[in-house]
Amino acid sequence: MTEIELVNVFTHMGRGGNPCPIVVDASSLTAEGMQSVARQFGHESGFVLPAPGHDSDYVFRFWVPRHEMEMCGHATIGALWLLATKGLLSGEQVRIETRSGAVTGYVDRENSREPSVEISQPVGKVVDLTRAEEEDVLSVLKLSRRDLLDLPVQNAVTSRVKTLIPMKGERELNALVPDPAQIEACCGRIGSTGLYPYAVVHQGERRFEARQFPKSSGYPEDAATGIAAAALAFGLLKNALVERNSERITITQGRAMGALSEIRVRLGFADSRPVGCLLGGSVARAESHVLQL
C-alpha cells in the first residue's frame, strides 16, 4: 500500500494553487507505479526517493499522466513542505537530485507555524523566436500582433523551455481558449514544453499574470507553473519590465480556471550579473489517499 498526500502549491490567500499528489517514500514504486499515480489523479505528481550517494539528500522524480518530467517546481516545493511538516528534514538546506540537474531547497520555519519553502533554479536563457515561429504561436492562440505588447515572443528556460507571449492586458490574456492538440503540435515545432502568455498587472510593484498551456501533460491548462514563472522572470529582466535587483516578482496564474494562484520569484545577481533565482510560494494540505499499486 502506498500513501499519497495531495497538497495545493502556490496558493493565493489560502485558496487556489496547483493540486499535486506527493509520495514522500517512493522507494518501493516502479516507474509504472509512479505514472499510475499521475494518471489516477490527473495531475503532475512528485516522488521522493533516497539519495544514492553523499552528493545529495534526496532524489525527486516527477510524472504527468503521459510521461516523466525532468523537473517540476510545484511538486518539489510541495514535497519539501511535506517533509518539513513531518519532521523528516535534517536541516534548512536540502540538496535534491532531479533529471534536469541539482536543485537546492531552502526551508524556513522561524517566521510562521508553516514552513516556508524556496527552491533554486539556474540562470535563465531567453531567445527571441523567428518571425515564422512567432506567427505560428499567434495563429494557434488566435491572436494578431495587435494583441501583444511591443516586445518579442521568446523561448525561455531555467529547467524546461517555455514560450513567453507578452499580452496587452489581463482581459485579453484570460479570454484565450486554445485547442490542446494545436498547442502540442506548435510546441513541438518551436522546441517548447508549453505556451506561457503573460500580462503586466503593475510594473512598479513587479506584479504580473500568466497562463500555462502545456505541450503534452494530459490536461489543457495548469493553475500554477513554477518552472514557467522562473523562466518568465528572466524574460521580464531581459525585456526591462523589472529592474535588476532581487526584490520579489509576483506572478498570478489560474484565474481563468477559477483557481487563482500566486508564484513568487527572486532573481539572484553577482556583480549585477544574473546567476539564478529562487522560486517559492504557499502550500496547503488537501487530503491523503492510500492506494494499492
C-alpha positions in Angstrom: 0.0 0.0 0.0 1.2 3.5 -0.9 0.3 6.7 0.9 -0.3 9.6 -1.5 -0.8 13.1 0.0 -2.4 15.8 -2.0 -1.3 19.3 -1.5 -2.1 22.6 -3.2 1.1 24.5 -4.1 1.3 28.3 -4.9 -2.0 29.1 -3.2 -3.3 32.7 -3.1 -4.8 33.8 0.2 -5.3 30.2 1.2 -7.1 29.2 -2.0 -6.3 28.0 -5.5 -2.8 26.6 -6.2 -1.8 23.7 -8.3 -3.0 20.3 -6.9 -0.1 17.9 -6.5 0.0 14.3 -5.3 3.2 13.6 -3.4 4.6 10.3 -2.2 7.2 11.0 0.5 8.6 7.5 0.4 8.5 6.2 -3.1 11.4 3.7 -2.7 9.1 0.7 -3.4 7.4 2.2 -6.5 8.3 1.3 -10.1 8.2 3.9 -12.9 4.9 2.3 -13.9 3.6 2.8 -10.4 4.6 6.4 -10.4 2.9 7.0 -13.7 -0.2 5.2 -12.4 -0.4 7.8 -9.6 -0.3 10.7 -12.1 -2.9 9.0 -14.2 -5.3 8.3 -11.4 -5.1 11.9 -10.0 -4.7 13.7 -13.4 -2.0 16.0 -12.0 1.8 16.4 -12.0 2.9 14.2 -9.3 6.1 14.1 -7.1 8.0 11.1 -5.7 10.7 11.3 -3.0 13.5 8.7 -3.2 16.6 8.1 -1.1 19.8 9.6 -2.5 22.3 7.0 -3.9 25.3 8.8 -2.5 26.5 11.7 -0.4 26.2 14.4 -3.1 22.5 14.9 -2.4 19.9 14.3 0.3 17.1 13.0 -1.9 16.2 12.1 -5.5 12.9 13.6 -6.7 11.1 12.2 -9.7 8.1 13.8 -11.4 5.3 12.4 -13.6 2.3 13.7 -15.6 -0.3 11.2 -16.9 1.5 10.8 -20.2 5.2 10.8 -19.4 8.0 11.5 -16.8 9.2 15.1 -16.5 12.8 16.3 -15.9 11.7 18.9 -13.2 8.5 20.2 -11.6 8.7 23.3 -9.5 5.5 23.0 -7.5 6.0 19.3 -6.9 9.5 20.0 -5.5 8.1 22.7 -3.2 5.2 20.5 -2.1 7.4 17.6 -1.3 9.8 19.7 0.7 6.9 21.2 2.6 5.5 17.8 3.4 8.9 16.5 4.5 9.3 19.6 6.8 5.9 19.3 8.3 6.6 15.6 9.1 9.9 16.5 10.7 11.9 14.4 8.2 14.4 17.1 7.1 17.8 17.2 8.9 18.4 20.9 8.1 17.1 24.0 6.5 19.1 23.5 3.3 18.3 20.4 1.2 20.2 19.0 -1.8 17.9 17.4 -4.4 18.8 15.4 -7.5 16.4 15.6 -10.4 16.6 14.6 -14.1 17.3 18.3 -15.0 20.1 18.6 -12.5 20.8 19.6 -8.9 18.3 21.7 -7.0 18.8 23.3 -3.6 15.8 23.7 -1.3 15.6 26.3 1.5 13.1 25.7 4.3 12.4 28.4 6.9 10.2 27.6 9.9 11.1 30.7 12.0 8.5 33.2 10.9 5.4 31.1 10.9 4.0 27.8 12.1 4.0 26.5 8.5 7.3 26.0 6.7 8.3 28.5 4.0 10.0 26.8 1.0 12.1 28.2 -1.8 14.0 26.2 -4.4 16.9 27.2 -6.6 16.8 27.5 -10.4 19.7 28.1 -12.7 20.2 31.4 -14.6 17.6 31.6 -17.4 18.3 31.7 -21.1 16.0 33.8 -23.2 15.9 33.7 -27.1 13.6 35.6 -29.4 11.5 33.4 -31.8 11.9 33.9 -35.5 9.1 35.7 -37.3 7.8 32.4 -38.7 7.8 30.8 -35.2 6.1 33.8 -33.8 3.4 33.7 -36.4 2.9 30.0 -35.7 2.3 30.8 -32.0 -0.1 33.6 -32.7 -2.1 31.5 -35.1 -2.5 28.7 -32.6 -3.6 31.3 -29.9 -5.9 33.0 -32.5 -4.1 36.3 -31.9 -2.5 39.0 -34.1 0.5 41.3 -33.3 -2.0 44.0 -32.3 -2.9 41.9 -29.3 0.6 42.0 -27.9 2.9 44.5 -26.3 5.7 45.8 -28.5 8.0 43.0 -27.2 9.3 39.8 -28.7 7.8 36.3 -28.3 10.5 34.3 -26.7 11.6 30.9 -25.6 12.9 31.0 -22.1 14.4 28.2 -19.9 15.7 27.5 -16.5 14.8 23.8 -16.3 12.3 23.4 -19.2 11.7 25.6 -22.2 8.6 27.8 -22.0 7.3 30.3 -24.7 6.6 33.8 -23.4 3.9 35.7 -25.1 3.6 39.4 -24.0 -0.2 40.2 -24.0 -1.5 43.7 -23.9 -3.8 43.1 -20.9 -5.2 40.7 -18.4 -8.6 40.7 -20.1 -7.1 39.5 -23.4 -5.0 37.0 -21.5 -7.9 35.4 -19.7 -10.1 35.3 -22.8 -7.8 32.8 -24.6 -9.3 29.4 -25.4 -6.7 27.5 -27.4 -7.0 23.9 -28.8 -4.7 21.5 -26.8 -3.9 19.5 -30.0 -2.8 22.6 -31.8 -0.7 23.7 -28.7 1.1 20.3 -28.7 1.9 20.5 -32.4 3.1 24.1 -32.2 5.3 23.4 -29.1 6.9 20.5 -31.0 7.7 22.8 -33.9 9.3 25.6 -31.8 11.1 23.4 -29.2 8.9 24.3 -26.2 7.2 22.4 -23.4 4.4 25.0 -23.0 3.0 28.3 -24.1 3.1 30.9 -21.3 1.2 34.1 -22.3 1.6 36.9 -19.7 0.4 40.4 -18.9 1.7 43.3 -16.8 -0.6 43.9 -13.8 1.6 46.6 -12.1 5.1 47.1 -13.3 6.2 49.2 -10.4 5.1 46.6 -7.9 6.5 43.8 -10.0 3.2 42.0 -10.4 2.3 40.0 -13.5 -0.3 37.5 -14.6 0.2 34.4 -16.8 -1.4 31.3 -18.1 0.3 27.9 -18.9 -0.9 25.7 -21.8 1.4 22.6 -21.6 2.6 20.7 -24.6 1.6 17.2 -23.7 0.8 16.8 -20.0 -2.6 15.1 -20.4 -4.7 18.2 -19.4 -5.2 21.6 -21.2 -4.0 24.1 -18.6 -2.1 24.5 -15.4 -3.3 26.5 -12.4 0.3 27.4 -11.4 3.6 26.6 -13.1 6.7 27.4 -11.1 9.3 26.5 -13.8 7.4 28.7 -16.3 7.3 31.6 -13.8 11.1 31.3 -13.2 11.6 31.4 -17.0 9.3 34.4 -17.2 11.3 36.3 -14.5 14.4 36.2 -16.8 12.2 37.2 -19.8 11.0 40.2 -17.7 14.6 41.1 -16.9 15.7 40.9 -20.5 12.7 43.0 -21.6 13.4 45.6 -18.9 10.0 45.0 -17.3 11.7 44.5 -13.9 14.7 46.3 -12.5 18.0 44.5 -11.9 17.5 43.6 -8.3 16.4 40.7 -6.0 13.1 42.1 -4.9 10.2 39.7 -5.2 8.4 39.2 -8.5 4.8 38.0 -8.1 3.1 36.1 -10.8 -0.6 35.1 -10.5 -2.0 32.3 -12.6 -5.1 30.1 -12.8 -7.7 32.9 -12.8 -9.4 31.6 -16.0 -9.7 28.1 -14.3 -11.3 29.5 -11.1 -8.1 28.6 -9.2 -6.2 31.8 -8.7 -2.6 31.0 -7.6 0.4 33.0 -6.7 4.1 32.3 -7.5 7.0 34.2 -6.1 10.4 34.6 -7.7 13.6 36.3 -6.5 16.4 36.8 -9.1 19.9 36.5 -7.8 22.9 38.6 -9.0 26.7 38.6 -8.7 28.2 42.0 -9.6 24.9 42.8 -11.4 25.2 39.6 -13.4 22.2 37.3 -13.0 23.3 33.9 -11.6 19.9 32.2 -10.9 16.7 32.6 -9.0 14.7 31.3 -6.0 11.2 30.1 -6.6 8.6 29.9 -3.8 5.0 30.0 -2.8 2.5 28.9 -0.2 1.3 25.3 0.3 -1.9 23.9 1.8 -2.6 20.3 2.6 -5.7 18.9 0.9 -6.2 15.2 1.6 -4.4 11.8 1.9 -5.1 8.6 0.0 -3.8 5.0 0.4 -3.6 3.0 -2.9 -2.6 -0.5 -3.9 0.0 -0.1 -6.6 
